[in-house]
Amino acid sequence: MATQVVLDIEIDACGQCGGIVLDKGEPEEIERLGVAGIVEGASAIQAGGTIVQTRATAAHCHTCNREMIALTGAGDVEYDWCDGCERLFFDRGELSALEAFQSE
């Protein structure tokens, strides 16, 4: 995971898959600012612009090393939550898709 700062929000992005990890409260701040596309664009650059297939296994929290819990949000967008540290993991494209459905 590499740390990036986008509009004063610290984003942890995976350089291999382009996934994004957000701390508690950061998704709400990203939604309030309407910058999910910017955050994911920065993550895609970090991952080298590669297209990633849907993950077949559960995500693991890189902080707690726990298996994350799959959640479904607006528009049936799936993302993952750690019940230990309450961080969220969004596979590439999930954050923007979730924001698009929430703003309708």
N, C-alpha and C positions, 0 to 999 in steps of 0.2 A: 504494500500500500504506500502510495505517495501522497503527501499532504499538499493541498493547493488552497489558496485563499481566493474566493470569489465574492466580491462586495462585502468584505469583512466576515464572511461565513467560511469556516475552515472545513474543507471537504477532503475526505480520505478516498482516493480513487485507486482502483487496481490497474496497474500498468499492463496486465496481460489481457483481462477481459473487458475493461472499461466500466466495470461495476462501480457503484458509489456507496459509501458508508456515511450515514449522517447520525450525529449525536441527537439526543433528545432536544426538541425545540427547533432544530435546524430545518426540518421539512416545512414547518409552519412559516418560518422566516422566508424560505425560498418561495413558497406559495404567495405570501404577502407581497413580495417583490416581483413575482412573476418571472423568475429567472431560471426555471428548470432547464430550458434549452441551452442557456449559457453554461450552466453547471455541467450538463451532459456533454456539451461541445468540448469543454476543457478536458473532461475525462476521456473523450474519444481521441483527442490529440495525444494524451498520455499513453493510450493503448495502441497508438500507431494507426488509428483509423480502421482497424480490422473488424470484420463482421463476426459476431460471436453467436454460436448456436445456443438454443435454450438449454439451460442446465438440467441434467437428469437427476442430480442428487441434491440433498439439502445443503444450504449454505452453512458455513461455519463462521462464527464470530471471530475475527482476527484478534480481538482484545481478550475475550473470555475463553476462546477455544471451545465454545459450546455449539451444538447444532442449533441453528436458528429455526424459528417457527414461521411457516409459510402463512401469509395473510392475503386476503383479497380485498382490494379497495374499489373505488368507483370505476365503472366500466370493466369490471372483472380483471383489473390489472393486479397481477400477483407481485408481491415483494416479501421480504423476510425481516423478522424482528427477533432480537436477542432478549430473552426474559431475564438475563443477568445484568447487563449494562443498559438495556433499553435502546440500543442502537438499531437503526434500520439499514438494510442492504437492498439496493435497487440494482437489478441487472440492467445492462445497457438498454436504454429506451423506456424503461418502466417509469422513471420519474417524470419525464415529459408526457407520457401517455396518461399518467395519473392526474397531472396538472390540467391537461386538456379536458378531461371528464369533469373535474371539480369546478372548472370555470364556466361550464355550460349552464 
